[in-house]
Amino acid sequence: MPKTDNAAFAARIRERYPEGLTAIIAVGGTRTTYILEENRSKPDPGHIDNFSEYAAYLLGRYFQQAVDFFELGGQNLIMPVLAYQRFYDKGEQYAEYMAKLCLRLTDTESQQYYHEHDIDPYFAGIDTLLRLPTDKAGYQLAVALQDFQKQWGYREGRPKLIWEIAPIPLYSFWKAHEVLGEQAQAELEEAMAAAKDLYAVHDLLYAYYARAAYGTELPVPHFYLGSNRNGDLKLRSMLPIAMLCGGGFRLFYTPYPSLFTTRETLQAILEDLAFGKPLTSTKADYSGQLPSELAEAEYQRIVELSASPDNVLGYTRSIESDPT
């Protein structure tokens, strides 16, 4: 796709979302992606013999997906990297390896990427790791990321790339008053007392807790892009999901590891998100919108789908060892 087309599309997206299009892209199947692209011809494709090469490959793919989003008009991107469970369920050695991998998000190459694309990086969720003993890899990772944020020159208006690392949303919400201070809490209580409707209540609470959790102001996310390559549907980004309260938030899933998502596919997702026209009504029913012919066709479609259990989304997919 020519860059001029990207620019024109990006302008439409920015006009459609003046608050800044905000997305959650939950990258799944990272090992599978690497194995299929780099190892599939080896005697044991599933064996990753050089994790340093794997980490460099993975970082480049993460950054490319972020670039695609920003160049198509996105303003804020949340990318979950690591769940807190990974510091427990695979042993101390694995925890140390994952901590080193996350630190690469602040190395010279990553900083060059942030500067080149004029992006501000944030690290959300690391407050949980600061509870760990000081000799643990998770604690040391959190301190390093915290120090990086303190020295980074943030600027209003830049695209934001929020790396979500080891979050426990309820913990971040519990600590919010301590993080933001007494004045912010008093201002929230005053604004809540003056709120006229539930929309205002939601917006006030979201702005407060989002600022505490992310370390910056952020609109309510507009969509989530994940992978159901194994058939099952999961939500892999905890902080933003925990702050959702209905509304127009959309979910998209690819049937393949999400790093295989092309820019063209991402653009199609944004096109549908921003400009698609679903059947909706602001009245008590759909009067005048559903001709009898369409109602009959829709009924027959639904009856046909509901007749087979195979049409349910979310079943686990199995890979056959012998496809023949």
N, C-alpha and C positions, 0 to 999 in steps of 0.2 A: 504494500500500500504506500503510495507516495506521501512524503512528509507533509505536503500541502494539504492533503486530505485529512491527515491527523490534526493539523492545526485548525482546519475548518470545523471538524467534529468537536475538537476540544473547546472551541469558542461556543458551540451550541450547548455543550455540557455545562460550561461555566455560567452561561446565561440561565440555564434551567435550574441550577443550584447555586444561587448567589451566596449562600452560607458556606459553600465549599463541599463538593461531593466527597463523602466519607465512606470508606469501604473497609471490610474485614476480609482479607484473603488468607485463608487457613491452608497453608501448604501441607499436603499429605503425600505419603508415598515417596519420601525423599530417597531412601535406600533403594526402593524399587526403580525409581527413575534413573539413578546412577547405574544400577546393575544392568538395566535394559539398554541404556545408551552406551555404556562403556565396557561392560563385562559379558554381554550375551554370547559372544563367540568363544569364551574361555571354557576349559574343561569343567570348572566349577563356578558358574556365573554368580552364584549367590555369595561367594567369598570375596570380601573387600580386603585386599592385602595392603593397601596404602591409604590410611584414613586421612593423612594430610592432603593427598590429592583429592579425596572425596570431599573434604571440607572446603577446599578452594573451588571445586566444581559447584558445590551446593551454594556457596556464597554468591558466585557469579549468576546462578540461575535465580536466586532470590532477588538480587538487584535488578536483573533484566525484567522480571515480572513487575517490580515496583516502577521501573522506568516506563514500561508500557502503560501502566495505570496513570501516571502523572502526565505523560505526553498525550493521553486521550482526554485530558481535562480534569482528572482527579486532583484533589487538594490534600486530603488526609487519608493515610493508609495505616491500618493496624495489621501487623503480621505476627501471629503467635509463633514462638520459636521453641519453647521448652516448658513442659509441665513440671510442677514441683515434685510429682511422683518419681520423675526420672532421677532425683537425688537419693532415692531409696530402693527402687525395685530391681536395679541391675548391678548393685554393688558399688563400693567406693571408687574403684578404678574407672568405671563408666561415668560416675558423677564428675570425677576430675577431668575426664576427656570432654564431657559436655560443657563444663565450665570453660575450658580452653577454647572450645569451638565458639561459644558465645562471645568470648573476649575478642575474637576476630572481627566482630562488628564494630570495634573501635580502633583497629589497627590502621597502619598508614594507607593501605589500599582502600579500606572502607572510608576513611576520612577523605581520600581523594574523590571517591564516588559522591559523597555528600556535597563536597564543594563544587564538583563539576556540574551537578544537577541542582545546586542551590537548595538543598534539602536540610531540614533540621531533624536530627535523630533524637528519639526519646526511648527510655527503657522503663516500661511499666511492669509492676508486679514484684520488683526486686525487694520491696519492703519486707516480704515474707522471709527472704534469705538472710536478712540482717538479724533474724532471731536465732540463727544457727550458731554453734560454737565458732569462735574466731579462727580455729585451725582447720575448719571445713572449707572445701572448695567452693561451695555455694555462697558462704559468707564472704569469702575473698573476692568472688565474682561480683557480688552486689556492691561491695566497697569500690572496686575498680570502675564499675559502670556509673556509680554515684559520683565519683571523682571526675570522670569524663564529662558528665553532664554539667558539673559545676564550672568547668573551664571552657565549655563550648560556647561560641558566640551566637546565641539565638537571636532571631530577628522576626518581628511581626510580619505576617503575610507570606512567609515561605511555606512551601509544601511540608507537611509533617509526616515522618515515617516513624511509627511507634512500634518498637519491638516488644512483644509481650513475653516476659520471662518469669516462669514459676509463680503465677498469680494465685492468690486465694482471695477472691473478691470480697467475701465477708470480712476478712482481716483488714483489707484496705478501707472498707467502709467504717469499720470499728475505729480505725486510727484517723479518720478524716478530720475530726475536730482538733486533734492534736497537731496534725499536719498544717491545717489552714489557720489555726489560731482563734483566740476568743473574739476578736473583732469580726472576722468572717462569719463566725457562728451567730453572733448577735445580729449582724446584717441579714443573715438568712432568716432568723426568727422574726425579725421585723417585716421582711418582705412576705413571709408566709402568712403572717397575721393580716396583711393587706390584700392577699391574693383573692381575686373575685370568682375564679372558677378552677376546675380541676386541671385544665390545660396549663394554667399559670403555676399551680402547685407542682405539676410534673416538671415543667421547664426549670423552675427554681431548684428543685431537688437534684435534677440531672446535672445542671451546671455546677452545682456545689460538689457533688460526689465525683463527677468526671474530672474536675480540676484537681481534687485530692488524689485520685487514682492515677491519672496520666501525668500530672505535673504541668499541665497546660490546658487551655480551654479547647474544647472539641465539640462539634455538632453531634447530634445523635446519628449513628451510622445509618447509611441508606441501604446497604446490602452486604450479604455474606457470600463468599465464593469458597466452596469446599469440594472435596472429592468423595465420591462413593464408589471408588474403584473396587472395593470388596463387597459392594452391594449395600452394606449398612450405611445409615445416615447418621453422622455424628456432628456435634458442635464442638469445635476445638479452640474457641477463643472465649475465655471465661469472663474477663473483665467487662468488655462491652456488652456481651449477651446478658450479664447479670443486671445491667442498667436499662435494658429495653422494657418497654411497656406498651406493646402493640404498635399501632400506627402503620405507616407504609413500608416498614422494613421488609426486605425481600431475601429469599434464600435461593442460591443457585448451586448446583452440584455438577461436576464433570464425572463421566464414567471411567475416567483414567486418572493417573497421578496428576495433580493440579499443575505441576511445573511443565506439563506438556501443553498447557493452555496457550494458544497463539494470540498474538495481538488482535487478529481478525475476530477470534472468538470473544475476546474480552470486549471488543468494540460492539459486537452483536449483543452481548449481555447489557452493556451500558445503554444501547439503543432501546432495548426492550424496557429496561428500568425507567429510563427518562421519558420515553415517548410512546411506549405501548399503551393500548387503550383496552383494558379489561372491561367486562360487563359489570358496571357498578350502578348504584342508585342511592340518591340521598333521600328518597321517599321510603314509605313503609313497605313498598313492594317494587316489582319491576314493570309496572303498568306502562304499556306503550313501547317497551324495548324488546319484547320476546314474541315474535309472530308464532302462530300455532305450528307452522311447518318447522321452524327452528326448534320449538319446544319438543316436538315429536322426535326429530332427529337427535336431539341431545338426550332424550329419554332412552332411545334405542342404543345409543353409544354407551350410556352408563350401565344399562342392563347387561350389555355384552361384556363390558369390562368387569362388572361385579360377579359374573357367572364363573370366573376363574380365579382361584387363589393366587395364581402366578402373576397377576397384575398388581399385587401389592408392592409398594416400594419399601426397601429396607431389609430384604432378605440377604443373608450372607452369601457371597459368591465364592464358589470353590474353583480352584484352578486344577484342571485334569493333567496328570503327568503325561498321559498319552492322548493328544487331541484327536487321534484317529479312532 
